[in-house]
């Protein structure tokens, strides 16, 4: 069965899905060797780097294994769901509850531990969020997440930073959908600017309690909207 050339879009995701389908449908049974990167790239109509990333994703899902000097072999036909995959399937509200636990504490720590470089990064992220208000919802959500990420980074705890990064893919689309559903930016394109400015100010001033309180209030409000979209109208 020919693989078929892919259409422009997230090519790594498409390539991963196409190759995974070939494996789960038995085109490449357990124990068989995948075609080489060049062959797969030609069949899919993508570059070798895209194929390499797709194969890496398949390996992460427990479907294939690279054997040094021999190639890549199929080791299972059913993927092992990893932590990021479970997050993507989880309800946004469930993920948001855990995000609150991570971020509120991170904001408190950021107020106590931030450096001058962190202060500059926070100011730049706040400016970028304001600038993104002129763009579409996706750009605005990305800028919003970047500001929250800057706060977490300022806590200087690599575990918190890594945990937050794991949640971003699960949150991003849900937040874009929420902004669109509730038309949150219809009247105020830079929705939430006051609370985000207050958060940055509290961190810069070293006020841990204020930083945690401001962020807790903001996230609780959004969580309430996720659970009951009608509450925002």
ROMARMI-350629 format. One line per 2 residues: number of its first residue (from 1); for each residue x, y, z of N, C-alpha, C. Coordinates in pm, whole numbers, plus 32768, in hexadecimal, padded with zeros to 4 digits. Layout:
BEGIN
NUM) X:Y:Z:X:Y:Z:X:Y:Z | ...
//
This chain:
BEGIN
1) 8055:7F89:8000:8000:8000:8000:8058:807B:8000 | 804D:80D6:7F9D:80A1:814D:7F97:8081:81AB:800B
3) 80E7:81F1:803A:80D3:824C:80AB:8085:82C9:8082 | 80A6:8302:8010:8060:8379:7FE0:80A3:83F8:8011
5) 80B6:8457:7FB8:80F7:84D5:7FD9:80A2:8524:803A | 80E2:8564:809C:809A:85B0:8101:807D:863D:80D2
7) 8012:8677:810C:7FEF:8701:80EF:8038:875C:8151 | 804F:87DE:8127:8090:883A:8183:803D:884B:8202
9) 8077:8847:8276:803C:885A:82FB:80A2:8826:835E | 8080:8806:83DC:80E9:87D3:8433:811F:874F:83FC
11) 8189:8753:83AD:81B7:86DD:8364:81E6:866C:83BE | 8227:868F:842D:8255:8624:8485:81DE:85D7:84BC
13) 8175:861F:84E4:80FD:85DC:8518:80BE:8583:84AF | 80B6:85B6:8434:807B:8567:83C8:80CF:84EB:83A9
15) 8151:8500:83A4:81A9:848F:8385:81A1:8425:83F3 | 819F:8452:846F:8194:83F4:84DF:8112:83A5:84D5
17) 80A5:83EB:84BC:8023:83A8:84B3:801F:8344:843F | 8058:836C:83CC:8056:8313:8357:80A9:8295:8370
19) 811D:82A6:83A9:8172:8233:83C6:8135:81DB:8433 | 80FA:821B:8497:80B9:81CD:8502:8047:8179:84C9
21) 7FFA:81B4:846E:7F8C:8169:8431:7FBE:80EF:83E5 | 802F:8101:83A1:8068:8090:8358:808D:801E:83B6
23) 80BF:8044:842C:80E7:7FDF:848E:806E:7F9D:84CE | 800E:7FEE:84FD:7F9A:7FB4:8542:7F41:7F64:84E4
25) 7F45:7F83:8462:7EF5:7F38:8402:7F3D:7EBC:83CE | 7FB7:7EA5:83FD:7FFF:7E2C:83D9:8051:7E32:835B
27) 805D:7EA9:831F:80AE:7EB4:82A6:8140:7E92:82C5 | 816C:7EBE:833C:81F1:7E99:836E:81DC:7E4D:83F0
29) 81DD:7DC8:83ED:81C3:7D7A:8466:8236:7D81:84C9 | 821B:7D54:8542:8282:7D51:85AA:82FA:7D00:8579
31) 8370:7D38:858C:83EA:7CF7:8560:841C:7D26:84DA | 83C7:7D6C:848F:83F1:7D9B:840B:8440:7E1D:8416
33) 8490:7E36:83B2:84E3:7EAD:83AF:84A1:7F18:835B | 849D:7F93:838F:8465:8002:8342:84C1:8023:82CC
35) 8488:8055:8260:84DD:8087:81F3:8538:80F5:8228 | 85A1:8110:81E2:8600:8177:820B:85C5:8203:8205
37) 8608:8263:8244:85D8:82ED:8249:85C0:8326:81BD | 861E:830C:8162:8612:8344:80DC:8596:830E:8096
39) 857E:828C:80A3:8509:824E:8063:8488:8285:809E | 8482:828E:8123:8409:82C1:8164:83F2:8354:8141
41) 845E:83A1:813E:8451:842F:811D:8419:8441:8090 | 844A:83F0:8033:8419:83F8:7FAA:8386:83CF:7FA1
43) 8360:8365:7FE7:82D6:8335:7FE4:8275:8399:8020 | 82A0:83DD:808A:8249:843B:80CF:8250:84C8:8095
45) 82B7:84E2:8048:82C6:8568:800E:82F7:85CE:8072 | 834C:85A1:80D0:8381:85FC:8135:8418:85EC:813D
47) 8457:863C:8190:84E7:8631:81A1:850D:85C2:8202 | 858A:859D:81FE:85B9:8532:8256:85B0:8559:82E9
49) 85C0:85DA:8306:85B6:8605:8392:852A:85F0:83C8 | 84C4:8603:8372:843A:85EB:839C:8425:8558:83BA
51) 845A:8503:8363:8450:8471:837A:8496:844C:83FC | 8509:8488:8413:8556:8468:848C:8506:848A:8509
53) 84C4:84FF:8508:8473:8526:857C:83FB:84CB:858C | 83BF:84A3:851C:834B:844A:8522:8372:83C2:855C
55) 83E4:838F:8532:8413:830E:8566:8433:831A:85FB | 8469:838C:8623:8485:83A1:86B1:8404:839F:8702
57) 839A:83DA:86CB:8318:83D9:870F:82E1:834B:8719 | 82F3:82FE:86AF:82C5:8272:86B1:8311:8222:8719
59) 8392:823E:8726:83E2:81FA:878B:83B2:821F:8817 | 838F:829F:882A:835D:82CC:88AA:82D8:828A:88CE
61) 828B:8266:8867:820B:8222:887D:821C:818B:888C | 8299:815C:8884:82B2:80CE:8898:8295:8077:8820
63) 828E:80B3:87A8:826D:8066:8730:82E9:8035:86E6 | 8355:8083:86E8:83CD:805C:869F:8447:806C:86F8
65) 84B3:802F:86CC:8531:8039:8715:85A4:803D:86B2 | 85FB:809E:86C5:8671:80A9:866F:86DD:804C:86A3
67) 8718:7FFF:8648:8785:7FA5:866B:8802:7FD3:8622 | 8865:7FF7:866E:88DD:8034:8636:8919:7FDC:85C8
69) 892A:801A:8554:8967:7FD6:84E4:890A:7F7C:8496 | 888D:7F6B:84C8:8830:7F11:8484:87B5:7F57:844B
71) 8788:7FC2:848D:8712:8008:845E:86AA:8015:84CB | 862F:8032:84A1:85C0:8045:84FF:855E:7FD3:84EC
73) 853A:7F90:855A:84E4:7F1B:8553:8463:7F30:85A2 | 83F7:7EF4:8570:8376:7EF9:85B4:837B:7E98:862B
75) 8356:7ECA:86A1:8357:7E74:8718:82CB:7E64:8755 | 8268:7EB0:8725:81DF:7EA3:8757:8180:7EE1:86F1
77) 8104:7EB6:86F1:80A0:7EEE:8695:803C:7F47:86DC | 8041:7F4B:8762:7FEA:7FA3:87AF:8041:8002:87FF
79) 802A:8085:87F3:807F:80E5:883A:806C:80E1:88D0 | 80D8:80FE:8917:80D2:8110:89A7:80B9:81A4:89C0
81) 804A:81C4:89FD:8027:8250:8A11:8085:828F:8A77 | 80CC:82F8:8A4E:812A:8339:8AA8:80E6:83AB:8AF3
83) 8132:83EC:8B4B:80FB:8459:8B9D:80C3:84CB:8B4A | 8109:8502:8AE5:80CE:856D:8A95:804D:8542:8A4F
85) 8048:84C5:8A22:7FCE:8495:89DF:7F59:8492:8A3F | 7F72:8467:8ABB:7F05:8466:8B1D:7ED7:84F4:8B3A
87) 7F34:8553:8B3F:7F0E:85DD:8B58:7EB5:8613:8AE8 | 7ED7:85EF:8A6B:7E88:8620:89FB:7DF9:85EC:8A00
89) 7DE7:8573:8A37:7D63:8539:8A3E:7D14:8568:8AB8 | 7D5A:859D:8B19:7D18:85C4:8B95:7CBE:863D:8B7D
91) 7C56:8647:8BCE:7C00:86BD:8BC8:7C52:8738:8BED | 7C3B:87A6:8BA7:7C88:8820:8BC1:7C77:884B:8C52
93) 7C00:883A:8C89:7BE9:8861:8D15:7C42:8811:8D73 | 7C52:8790:8D5A:7CA6:873E:8DB0:7D37:876D:8DAA
95) 7D65:878A:8D31:7DEE:87BB:8D21:7DFE:8843:8D63 | 7D95:8895:8D58:7D9D:891B:8D90:7DAA:891A:8E27
97) 7D66:88BB:8E68:7D72:88B2:8EFA:7E03:889A:8F23 | 7E48:8844:8EDA:7ED3:8827:8EFB:7F2C:889D:8ED4
99) 7F09:88DF:8E67:7F55:8956:8E3F:7F52:89BF:8EAE | 7EDE:89CE:8EED:7ED4:8A2F:8F5A:7F35:8A0E:8FCB
101) 7F3D:898D:8FEF:7F98:8964:905A:8028:8988:9038 | 804C:8974:8FB9:80D6:898D:8F8E:80F2:8A23:8F87
103) 8099:8A6D:8F45:80B7:8AF9:8F27:80AE:8B55:8F9F | 804D:8B3E:8FF6:8040:8B98:906A:80BC:8B8E:90C2
105) 80EB:8B16:90DA:8166:8B07:9127:81DE:8B41:90DC | 81E0:8B2C:9058:824E:8B63:9008:8250:8BFA:9010
107) 81D9:8C3A:9010:81D3:8CCB:9019:820B:8CFC:909E | 81EB:8CB4:910A:8221:8CDA:918D:82BA:8CCF:918E
109) 82EB:8C60:9157:837C:8C4D:9153:83BF:8CB3:90F8 | 837C:8CD4:908A:83B5:8D36:902D:83C8:8DBD:9071
111) 8369:8DE1:90C6:8374:8E61:910C:83ED:8E63:9169 | 8411:8DEE:919C:8481:8DE6:91FA:8508:8DCE:91B7
113) 8506:8D8F:9141:8582:8D60:9105:85A9:8DA6:9082 | 8553:8DF9:904A:856D:8E2E:8FC5:85ED:8E81:8FC0
115) 8628:8E81:8F49:86A1:8ECD:8F31:8680:8F46:8EDA | 86E3:8F99:8EC4:86CE:900C:8E6D:86AA:8FDF:8DE0
117) 86E7:8F72:8DB4:86C6:8F3C:8D2F:8635:8F0D:8D2B | 8605:8ED4:8D98:8579:8EAA:8D9E:851C:8F22:8D97
119) 853F:8F8D:8DDC:84ED:9007:8DD8:84E0:903A:8D49 | 8551:9039:8D01:8550:9066:8C76:84F8:900A:8C21
121) 8504:8F86:8C39:84B5:8F25:8BED:8420:8F36:8C09 | 83FC:8F50:8C85:836F:8F63:8CA8:8335:8FE0:8C66
123) 8382:904A:8C69:8354:90C6:8C29:8342:90B2:8B92 | 83A2:906B:8B55:8399:9051:8AC5:8322:8FF9:8AA6
125) 8307:8F95:8AFA:8296:8F3B:8AE2:8212:8F84:8AF2 | 820B:8FE0:8B52:8191:9030:8B63:817C:908A:8AEA
127) 81E6:90C9:8ABA:81DC:911D:8A41:81B1:90C9:89C9 | 81E9:904F:89BE:81C6:8FF8:894D:8133:8FCE:8954
129) 8101:8FB6:89CB:8073:8F92:89DB:801A:9006:89AE | 8042:907E:89D2:7FF5:90F4:89A9:7FF9:9105:8912
131) 806E:90F0:88D7:807A:90FC:8846:8026:9092:87FF | 8020:901A:883A:7FD6:8FAB:87FD:7F40:8FC3:87FE
133) 7F13:9025:884E:7E84:9045:8852:7E52:9072:87C9 | 7EAE:909F:8776:7E88:90CB:86EE:7E7A:9055:868F
135) 7EA5:8FDF:86B8:7EA2:8F6A:8661:7E2A:8F11:867B | 7E31:8E95:8648:7DC2:8E39:8659:7DC8:8DF5:86E2
137) 7D63:8DA4:86FF:7D5B:8D64:8782:7DD2:8D09:879F | 7DFF:8CC1:8739:7E6F:8C65:874D:7EED:8CB0:8775
139) 7F08:8D1F:8731:7F7F:8D6F:8751:7F74:8DAA:87DD | 7EFC:8DD3:8803:7EE7:8E0D:8887:7EFB:8DA4:88F4
141) 7EC4:8D2D:88E1:7ED4:8CC1:8943:7F67:8C9A:894E | 7FAD:8C94:88DE:803B:8C71:88E2:808A:8CD8:8933
143) 8069:8D58:8920:80AF:8DC1:896A:808B:8DBB:89FE | 800F:8D99:8A1B:7FE4:8D8B:8AA6:8030:8D19:8AEB
145) 8038:8CA7:8AA6:8081:8C35:8ADE:8114:8C57:8AF1 | 814D:8CA3:8A94:81DA:8CC9:8A9F:81F3:8D1E:8B1B
147) 8193:8D75:8B3D:81A2:8DC6:8BB6:819D:8D6D:8C33 | 8140:8D0F:8C35:8138:8CB4:8CA7:81B7:8C5F:8CB1
149) 81EB:8C38:8C3E:8267:8BE9:8C3C:82DA:8C3B:8C75 | 82DD:8CBD:8C59:8347:8D13:8C8E:8340:8D1C:8D26
151) 82C5:8D1C:8D5C:82B5:8D1D:8DEE:82EA:8C9A:8E29 | 82C5:8C2A:8DEB:82F3:8BA8:8E1C:838C:8B9F:8E14
153) 83C5:8BCE:8DA7:8456:8BCC:8D98:849B:8C1D:8E05 | 845C:8C8D:8E2C:8498:8CE4:8E92:8499:8CA3:8F1C
155) 844F:8C33:8F2D:8452:8BEC:8FAC:84D4:8B9E:8FBE | 851A:8B87:8F50:859B:8B40:8F50:8591:8AB6:8F92
157) 8529:8A6F:8F6B:8518:89E4:8F94:8503:8993:8F15 | 8567:8946:8EE9:855C:8901:8E69:84EA:889C:8E62
159) 84C3:8865:8ED5:8454:8806:8ED4:83D1:884E:8EB4 | 83BA:88C2:8EF3:8343:8911:8ED4:8343:893B:8E41
161) 83B6:8963:8E0F:83C0:898E:8D84:839C:891C:8D25 | 83D1:88A6:8D41:83B4:8832:8CEB:8322:8809:8CF4
163) 82E8:880C:8D6C:825C:87E8:8D7B:8203:8848:8D2E | 8220:88C9:8D38:81CF:892C:8CEF:81D8:8914:8C59
165) 824F:88F7:8C29:8262:88DF:8B9A:8210:8867:8B6B | 8201:8802:8BC1:81B1:878E:8B9D:811E:87B1:8B8E
167) 80F0:8814:8BDB:8063:8837:8BD7:803E:8891:8B62 | 809F:88D7:8B29:8080:8939:8AC2:8033:88FF:8A4B
169) 805D:888E:8A10:800F:885A:899E:7F7F:8839:89C1 | 7F69:8806:8A3B:7EE1:87E2:8A63:7E8D:885E:8A7B
171) 7ECB:88CC:8AA3:7E82:8946:8AC1:7E67:899D:8A47 | 7EC7:89A1:89EC:7EC4:8A05:8982:7E44:8A04:8931
173) 7E20:8991:88F6:7DAA:898D:88A1:7D2B:89A4:88F1 | 7D2B:896F:896D:7CB5:8984:89C1:7CA0:8A17:89DF
175) 7D0A:8A62:89F5:7CFE:8AF0:8A10:7CD6:8B3E:8994 | 7D0C:8B17:8921:7CE4:8B58:88A4:7C4E:8B44:888D
177) 7C1F:8ACA:88A2:7B91:8AAE:8890:7B3C:8AFC:88F3 | 7B6E:8B08:896F:7B22:8B51:89D5:7B17:8BE5:89B3
179) 7B86:8C20:8989:7B85:8CAE:8964:7B22:8CC6:88F2 | 7B21:8C6A:8892:7AC6:8C79:8820:7A35:8C63:884B
181) 7A1B:8BFA:8899:7993:8BD9:88C3:7954:8C49:8913 | 799F:8C83:896E:7969:8CEA:89C6:797B:8D77:898E
183) 79BA:8D80:891A:79D4:8E03:88DC:7A15:8E62:8942 | 7A75:8E2D:898B:7AB2:8E7A:89F7:7AF7:8EF9:89C6
185) 7B25:8EF7:894A:7B6F:8F6B:8918:7B1B:8FC4:88BD | 7A9A:8FA7:88B5:7A43:8FF4:885A:7A3F:9087:8883
187) 7A31:909F:8904:7A2C:912A:8935:7AB3:915A:8966 | 7B04:90FD:899A:7B87:9122:89D1:7BF1:90C7:8993
189) 7C2D:90F1:8925:7C90:909B:88E2:7D00:906D:893D | 7D29:90C4:899A:7D95:909F:89F6:7D58:9071:8A7A
191) 7D05:900B:8A71:7CBC:8FD9:8AE6:7D1D:8FAC:8B54 | 7D01:8FD8:8BCE:7D53:8FAF:8C40:7DD3:8FFE:8C52
193) 7DE0:9070:8C0F:7E5E:90BB:8C19:7E78:90EA:8CA7 | 7E10:9118:8CEC:7E22:914D:8D73:7E5B:90E3:8DD2
195) 7E22:906A:8DCD:7E51:9001:8E28:7EDF:8FD5:8E06 | 7EFF:8FD1:8D85:7F86:8FA7:8D5F:7FED:9013:8D83
197) 7FC6:9092:8D74:801F:90FE:8D9D:8035:90FA:8E34 | 7FCB:90DC:8E7F:7FD5:90D3:8F12:802F:905F:8F3A
199) 8026:8FF1:8EF0:807C:8F7D:8F0C:810E:8FA0:8EF8 | 812C:8FDD:8E87:81B8:9002:8E6A:81EA:9065:8ED3
201) 8195:90C5:8EF8:81BD:9128:8F5C:81DA:90E6:8FE3 | 8185:9089:900B:8199:9046:908C:821B:8FF6:908D
203) 8237:8FB1:9020:82B3:8F64:9019:832B:8FC2:9020 | 8328:902C:8FD2:8399:908A:8FD0:83AF:90CC:9057
205) 8342:90E3:90A1:834C:9124:9124:8371:90C1:9193 | 8379:9040:916F:839D:8FDC:91D2:832E:8FBB:9234
207) 82B1:8FD7:920E:823E:8FBD:9265:8204:8F34:9244 | 8235:8ECD:9289:820D:8E45:926A:8178:8E2D:9281
209) 8142:8E63:92EE:80B4:8E4E:930B:805C:8E8E:92A1 | 807F:8F07:9278:8030:8F4C:9212:8038:8F03:918D
211) 80B0:8ED3:916A:80C1:8E8B:90EB:806A:8E0E:90E9 | 806E:8DC2:9155:801C:8D49:915C:7F88:8D69:915B
213) 7F60:8DD2:91A2:7ED3:8DF8:91AC:7E9C:8E25:9125 | 7EE8:8E78:90DE:7EBB:8EAA:905B:7EAB:8E37:8FF9
215) 7F0E:8DDE:8FF5:7F09:8D70:8F96:7E9B:8D0D:8FBB | 7E8B:8CF2:903B:7E21:8C97:9068:7D98:8CCA:903B
217) 7D80:8D4B:904C:7CFF:8D85:9026:7CE9:8D7A:8F90 | 7D51:8D97:8F42:7D43:8D90:8EB0:7D24:8D01:8E82
219) 7D73:8CA2:8EB4:7D61:8C18:8E87:7CDC:8BDE:8EB7 | 7CB0:8C03:8F2F:7C2F:8BD3:8F61:7BBD:8C07:8F09
221) 7BCA:8C82:8EDC:7B62:8CBA:8E86:7B5B:8C6F:8E01 | 7BCF:8C55:8DC5:7BD0:8C0E:8D45:7B9D:8B7F:8D57
223) 7BC4:8B3F:8DC5:7B94:8AB7:8DDF:7AFC:8AB6:8DED | 7AC5:8B1B:8E2C:7A33:8B24:8E39:79F1:8B31:8DAF
225) 7A31:8B7B:8D57:79FB:8B8A:8CD0:7A05:8B08:8C81 | 7A73:8ABF:8C96:7A83:8A3E:8C51:7A12:89DF:8C7C
227) 79F5:89DE:8CFC:798C:8985:8D30:7901:89B3:8D0A | 78ED:8A36:8D04:7869:8A6D:8CE3:787B:8AE7:8C8B
229) 7885:8AD1:8C06:789A:8B41:8BA9:7832:8BB0:8BB7 | 77BA:8B8E:8BE1:7751:8BF3:8BEF:7770:8C59:8C5A
231) 77C9:8C37:8CB9:77EA:8C91:8D26:7836:8D0C:8CF5 | 7872:8D04:8C80:78C2:8D75:8C4D:786F:8DD6:8BFC
233) 77F2:8DB4:8BE5:77A0:8E08:8B8F:774D:8E69:8BDF
//
